[in-house]
Amino acid sequence: MTRIRKGATVFPSALAIGSTMDADNAYLAGYMMGSEMKALGIYHDFAPVMDCNFEDDKPLRTNRSYGTDVELVSMLHDHLHN
């Protein structure tokens, strides 16, 4: 969820980015968000990094993770940090 709405870009949710199943999309979105945060003087982001959208095999109703597939979430995360 985007907390800053005035004067900042509202990016797609992690779930929307994950649904593309494209690691380059995850990287580019993260890069753009980080660049914009830096321009705004924000140097720390406490957002979830490796959330997976499940709990006891029951999907949660949230869009802050890349999805329900652990391998997909892991792949997108690994691509962000390489």
N, C-alpha and C positions, 0 to 999 in steps of 0.2 A: 504494500500500500504506500502510495506517495504521500508524505506528510507535508511537503512544501508544494503549494499549488500556485501561488502568485509569484511570477517572475522565474518560474522553473518549468522544465518540460515534464509532462505527465507521461511516464513510460508505461508500456504494457506490463501486466502482471507477470510474475515468474511462471505461473501456470500457462499463460498465453505464449510466452517465449519457449517453454518446455514442449508445448504441443507442436511446435515446428520440428522438433527432434533434430535441430541443426545447431551444433556446437558453436559455429561461427556467429549465429544470432545471439546466443548467450554471451559470448565474448564481447561482441560489439555493443550490446545493450549495457553490459557492465562497464565497459570502457567509457561509453558516453555518459553514463550516470556518474562515474567517478570523476570524469573531467568537469562535469557541471557542478558537482559538489565542491571540488577544489576551487572553481571559479567563484563559488558563493562563500568560500572561507570555511568549509566543513572538511575536517580532516579525519574524522572517525565515523564509521557506519556500524551500528550495532544490529543490523538486519540479520536474519537467519542466513546461514551459508549452506548447510547441507540438509535442510528439512526435506523429508519425504512425506508425501500426502497420504499417510495411512496410520491407523491405530487398530491393532488387533484385527487386521484384514478388513476393516470397515473404512472406506474412504471418508476423509474429513471434508467438510465444506469450507475450503480455504483456497485462496489463489496465490499464497505466498511461497509455495514450493514449485519446483519444476514439474512435479507429477507424482504418480503412485509407483512407478517402476524404479526400483533401487538402482538398477544398472544405468538407466537413462540419467537419473539425477547425478549419479557418480561420474558418468562420462561428461556431462555438461560442466560439473564442478571442476573436474580434472583439466578440461580444456581452458577454463578461466585462469588456472594457475600455472599454465605451461607457456 
